Every structure is written in C-alpha cells, then in structure tokens.
Amino acid sequence: MEQWKNKVAVVTGASAGIGAAIAVDLVKAGMITIGLARRVEKVEALKKDLPENLQRNLHAVKCDVSKEDDIVRVFQWIDTKFKGIDVLINNAGIVRQTELINKDNSTAVREVIDTNVLGLVFCTREAYKSMEKHGRNSHVVHMNSTVGHDLIRNLQSPSTNIYPASKYAVTAITELHRQEFIRSKNHIKVTSVSPGLVRTEMTQWDGVDLASAMPFLEAEDISQSILYILGTPPHVQVHELIIKPFGEWF
C-alpha cells in the first residue's frame, strides 16, 4: 500500500458495513479518504475508530448515488478540493424483496438498478474524468457478489431476484471497464470483489439476522481484501476476487 500513501480514495456507501470498514482501513493505510453516503453523520462517527492524528484524513460527504446529478456535483467538488481521485471503491448497494412479475414492485426494482448498476457506472465515469486529467496510476474496485456469478434458486420464499440481476450486470461492467481503460491508454486497474454472505445491515430481514443461521464473513474480511488488491504491483491486475466463508452451502 506504500504507493497509495497520501493519495485520494473515494468510497461510496461508506456509512456502515463493508463501506465503513473499507473507509477506516484506507485511512489507516495512509490514504486521504472521502466517504460518500446519504447518512453522512454515520461516516463522521467513524473517526472515533481512527487514531487522533489520522482523523483529519477521513472526509464525510453527502451523496445519493442513485441520482446522477448528485454524483456529478460531488465528484467535481472532490476533484477540485483534493486535486484528483486515485482510487474509487464502488461499494454502495441496496437489496429489496421483489417479484419481477408483480407490477407493484416497479419502484423497488428501479431503486436497485439505479443504485447498484447506474450509480456504479456514473461514479466510475466521473472518477475516470479526474483520473484521466491527472494521469496518475489509479484503481477502481466494484463491490460485486457471489450471486453475480451463480444464481441461488429458491421457489419457497420471497425473492430478492432483481439484486442478483444487478450484480450480474456488475460482472459484465467490470470487463467492459477493463477494456475501456486499456483503450484509453491510462494506467487504471479495475477489480470486481464478490463476497459470499457478509454480516451487515443487508442481512437483516424483519428483525432476523440471516447471517446467524449459516457461515458468514465480517465486513473487515472484505476491507482487508481491498488492501491486498490495491497493494499489488503495477503490472498485476486482480480482475475478480471471490470470497466465501468457510462452509458456505451455496
């Protein structure tokens, strides 16, 4: 991680779970980190987990990545204030119980696509503008999921079926970004990180913690994998990293 000391990282969905763990670990690794979230006060609260001399390197910024105008405004501000963006972690994501054949689920379906797919695309586009302008080695990480590679079939319970579809899109978009970055002639890496079940707010359904019933990962397990990915030498690109808890049954 030495090459990223005092460089600028942007983490979306930084208010809790994986995003919060990543933001904290990047600051500890020496990066100036901007945590984007709708619940910006939760990002501010993360500073208490940092050594006092590093707290100034975590910046909480309000941003709703489901809104393109919000993304454009915030990323322009970051580029101007911090003189460029070196690392982007596209972590923001939501899950909704939906049935694609149910017309009453239209709003929920759009929310998932707007956040998990279009938010990721637009954040990457705006970060790329900064990366291209400043011409430094850069890295984009897309937070994917194992369900973005292998669909879990369950005919008995309410479905989160648009969520896997959004993550399958991330799998394809990662390869598209890899190709586009190569054609751009800029040294920008892209990596998809696909965790299995992680104990976060997203595993809470109607007061039940799904992670308590099966093997699970912790958010810190994923943030440590991000440090590994970013720490690879310039000639190494980790394209896809799949992380499962030991004993996971799907």
Phi, psi and omega in degrees: 000000184301326183292346182257003180301129180066011173273169188254126177242141174244128179240119176272153182062045189270006187280340184199171172059224184299316181299318179296317180296319179296314181302314180296315182292327178292320176297315179298332179278359174104008182267147168281118192240129177252116180264116179265138180192158171284323179267071190296333180295332178289327175292318177303322183292340180293341183299333181293341178274000184252150172302147186304323183286350180252351186300329180291347182268002174251121183241124180265126182228131180284129179200133174255106186286356173278356181243113184300318181298322178297316180298311182301313181298313184292317182291326174296319178297316180298314182299319181291313185288322188252007175061040174122163177236127183256326182226135173238126174250105179277085185259336186303133179195152178226161175228142178225145173282118185218158167232125185294339180269002181257115184295340180285353183263009185303315182297316181296319179299314180296321179301315181294313181295317181298323181275306190284332183249298184292323176300316178297316181296314184288324176297318179295318179301314182289322176295322180300321178306315179292315180298318179294317183297319186268343171066027179261158173303134186221168182211134175244131178241126176259124176279110183256211179196156174298334178284356171276002179233330185217113185286129175276124182261125180213108183269358189262332190240168177305147191259144167252037197296336177285338179295308175302322178299320179294326180281329171301323177298319179298322177301314179292318182297325178301315179292322177297318177295319179303314180294317181294321179295321177297315180296332181288345182070013175263148181274079180238118177272157173222139182222138171258128177247121186241094177280156165280213183291125179240136179286104178216184176300333183289345178269003180267118178232117178052042177082000180255130177271106182300328182294341182286345185263358184202170179300146183213162173259161172259156180303325181295332176298321181285319180297325177294327177293327177296318178299321177297313182299313181292335183278357179291151180293163186304331183273359181250128175235116173278110185279318182218130176235117178255127183234119178240145172291144179299131179090002178302135189264001177231000000 
